[in-house]
Amino acid sequence: MAKRRKSLAAVLPALCCLGYSAASSATITSPEVLIGTAEGFLEYAVEEYLQRGNIQGRSEIRVNRLDPRLRLALCDKELAASLESPAQPLGRVTVRIRCDGSAPWTVFVPAQVRLYREVVVVTRSLRRGAPIQPQDVAVAERDVGTLNQGFLTDPGQVLGQKTTRALLPDQVLAPLHLQQAEVVSKGDQVVISAMSTAINVRMPGEALSNGAPGEQIRVRNLGSGRVVKARVKGPGQVQVDM
């Protein structure tokens, strides 16, 4: 990774004289140098972020223009850059650039990092409570830095779930838009299993309410008539916790 790091010292000679006289560039750190330093740091930070998370995507970095009247002493040491905010190099970011030389200073440079990834989107209008079918979703490239509610990258993650609200075509599907679809309905005939280290019992039952995988529902044991609470394991399958 060290080989990929852009040397901040190498940025200085290339940029320090752009738009400035030899006299001024010899005594101040120009805004162009600060912009180049911030851009180089963010390129490295984004690359490291993608590799660390094993993320596939493409990025665009835009550093905001700085006041041309800004006058900071020319640093006699390599400039140090770090991410001031937020914690990850996504969206609106601020880069802290520091000079630790004989005339120290610190400046904060705002920038915008766009990270485009393939995310799951809705292909047509869906009502609240609609089960997700394969034709209801697709993948499209979006700037994930703007997706504050989260996103999903695999259409297979959402199949068999249902919507928690109405959704519009081309809307990015977020985890909060989904919940597990019910696989057991009230009145269904189910198999009740009760297991422990010593016993494994299976008996016929009737579901008294709807349930999604992992939910507890009331079930009537058809043999004894007793009503118990059981956890839904799958279609037609419930389990009593022992």
TAPE-V926753 format. One record per pair of residues at least 6 apart in sequence whose C-alpha atoms are under 8 Angstrom apart, sorted by the first residue. I is the first residue (numbers start at 1). J is the second residue. If there is no record, write none. Layout:
I;J + I;J
This chain:
1;48 + 4;44 + 5;44 + 6;40 + 6;41 + 6;44 + 8;37 + 8;40 + 8;41 + 8;78 + 8;79 + 8;80 + 9;78 + 9;79 + 11;33 + 11;36 + 11;37 + 12;33 + 15;32 + 15;33 + 15;36 + 16;25 + 16;29 + 16;30 + 16;32 + 16;33 + 17;25 + 17;30 + 18;32 + 20;30 + 25;74 + 26;74 + 27;73 + 27;74 + 28;71 + 28;72 + 28;73 + 28;74 + 28;75 + 29;71 + 29;72 + 29;73 + 29;74 + 29;75 + 30;68 + 30;70 + 30;71 + 30;72 + 31;66 + 31;67 + 31;68 + 31;70 + 34;97 + 34;109 + 35;63 + 35;64 + 35;65 + 35;66 + 35;109 + 37;79 + 37;81 + 37;97 + 38;63 + 38;81 + 38;95 + 38;97 + 38;109 + 39;61 + 39;62 + 39;63 + 41;81 + 41;82 + 42;61 + 42;89 + 43;61 + 45;89 + 46;59 + 46;89 + 49;88 + 49;89 + 50;56 + 50;57 + 56;117 + 57;115 + 57;116 + 57;117 + 57;118 + 58;115 + 58;116 + 58;117 + 59;113 + 59;114 + 59;115 + 59;116 + 60;113 + 60;114 + 60;115 + 61;111 + 61;112 + 61;113 + 61;114 + 62;111 + 62;112 + 62;113 + 63;109 + 63;110 + 63;111 + 63;112 + 64;109 + 64;110 + 64;111 + 64;112 + 66;109 + 72;105 + 73;103 + 75;99 + 75;100 + 75;101 + 75;102 + 75;103 + 75;104 + 76;101 + 76;102 + 77;99 + 77;100 + 77;101 + 78;99 + 79;97 + 79;98 + 79;99 + 79;100 + 80;97 + 80;98 + 80;99 + 80;100 + 81;95 + 81;96 + 81;97 + 81;98 + 82;95 + 82;96 + 82;97 + 83;89 + 83;93 + 83;94 + 83;95 + 83;96 + 84;93 + 84;94 + 84;95 + 84;96 + 85;93 + 85;94 + 85;95 + 86;92 + 86;93 + 86;94 + 89;113 + 90;112 + 90;113 + 90;114 + 90;115 + 90;145 + 91;112 + 91;113 + 91;114 + 91;115 + 91;145 + 91;146 + 92;110 + 92;111 + 92;112 + 92;113 + 93;110 + 93;111 + 93;112 + 93;113 + 94;108 + 94;109 + 94;110 + 94;111 + 95;108 + 95;109 + 95;110 + 95;111 + 96;106 + 96;107 + 96;108 + 96;109 + 97;106 + 97;107 + 97;108 + 97;109 + 98;104 + 98;105 + 98;106 + 98;107 + 99;105 + 99;106 + 113;145 + 114;143 + 114;144 + 114;145 + 115;142 + 115;143 + 115;144 + 115;145 + 116;141 + 116;142 + 116;143 + 116;144 + 117;140 + 117;141 + 117;142 + 117;143 + 117;144 + 118;139 + 118;140 + 118;141 + 118;142 + 118;153 + 119;139 + 119;140 + 119;141 + 119;142 + 119;151 + 119;152 + 119;153 + 119;154 + 119;172 + 120;137 + 120;138 + 120;139 + 120;140 + 120;151 + 120;152 + 120;153 + 120;154 + 120;155 + 120;172 + 120;173 + 121;137 + 121;138 + 121;139 + 121;140 + 121;169 + 121;170 + 121;171 + 121;172 + 121;173 + 122;136 + 122;137 + 122;138 + 122;167 + 122;168 + 122;169 + 122;170 + 122;171 + 122;172 + 122;173 + 123;135 + 123;136 + 123;137 + 123;138 + 123;169 + 123;170 + 123;171 + 124;136 + 124;168 + 124;169 + 124;170 + 125;166 + 125;167 + 125;168 + 125;169 + 126;163 + 126;166 + 126;167 + 126;168 + 127;163 + 127;165 + 127;166 + 127;167 + 128;162 + 128;163 + 128;164 + 128;165 + 128;166 + 128;167 + 129;162 + 129;163 + 129;164 + 129;165 + 129;166 + 130;162 + 130;163 + 131;159 + 131;160 + 131;161 + 131;162 + 131;163 + 131;181 + 132;158 + 132;159 + 132;160 + 132;161 + 132;162 + 132;163 + 133;159 + 133;160 + 134;155 + 134;159 + 137;155 + 138;155 + 139;153 + 139;155 + 144;151 + 149;174 + 149;175 + 149;176 + 150;174 + 150;175 + 151;172 + 151;173 + 151;174 + 151;175 + 152;173 + 152;174 + 152;175 + 158;178 + 160;180 + 160;181 + 161;178 + 161;179 + 161;180 + 161;181 + 162;178 + 162;179 + 162;180 + 162;181 + 163;177 + 163;178 + 163;179 + 164;176 + 164;177 + 164;178 + 164;179 + 165;177 + 180;212 + 180;213 + 181;212 + 181;213 + 182;210 + 182;211 + 182;212 + 182;213 + 183;210 + 183;211 + 183;212 + 183;213 + 183;234 + 183;235 + 183;236 + 184;207 + 184;209 + 184;210 + 184;211 + 184;212 + 184;232 + 184;234 + 184;235 + 184;236 + 185;207 + 185;208 + 185;209 + 185;210 + 185;211 + 186;206 + 186;207 + 186;208 + 186;209 + 186;210 + 187;206 + 187;207 + 187;208 + 187;209 + 188;206 + 188;207 + 188;236 + 189;204 + 189;205 + 189;206 + 189;207 + 189;236 + 190;204 + 190;205 + 190;206 + 190;207 + 190;236 + 190;237 + 190;238 + 191;202 + 191;203 + 191;204 + 191;205 + 191;236 + 191;237 + 191;238 + 192;202 + 192;203 + 192;204 + 192;205 + 192;221 + 192;230 + 192;237 + 192;238 + 192;239 + 192;240 + 193;200 + 193;201 + 193;202 + 193;203 + 193;237 + 193;238 + 193;239 + 193;240 + 194;200 + 194;201 + 194;202 + 194;239 + 194;240 + 194;241 + 194;242 + 195;201 + 195;240 + 195;241 + 195;242 + 196;242 + 203;221 + 203;222 + 203;223 + 204;221 + 204;222 + 204;223 + 205;219 + 205;220 + 205;221 + 205;222 + 205;223 + 206;219 + 206;220 + 206;221 + 206;222 + 207;217 + 207;218 + 207;219 + 207;220 + 208;217 + 208;218 + 208;219 + 208;220 + 209;217 + 209;218 + 209;219 + 210;217 + 211;217 + 211;232 + 212;232 + 212;234 + 213;231 + 213;232 + 213;233 + 213;234 + 214;231 + 214;232 + 214;233 + 215;231 + 215;232 + 216;229 + 216;230 + 216;231 + 216;232 + 217;229 + 217;230 + 217;231 + 217;232 + 218;227 + 218;228 + 218;229 + 218;230 + 219;227 + 219;228 + 219;229 + 219;230 + 220;226 + 220;227 + 220;228 + 221;227 + 221;228 + 228;240 + 229;240 + 230;238 + 230;239 + 230;240 + 230;241 + 231;238 + 231;239 + 231;240 + 231;241 + 232;238 + 232;239 + 233;239
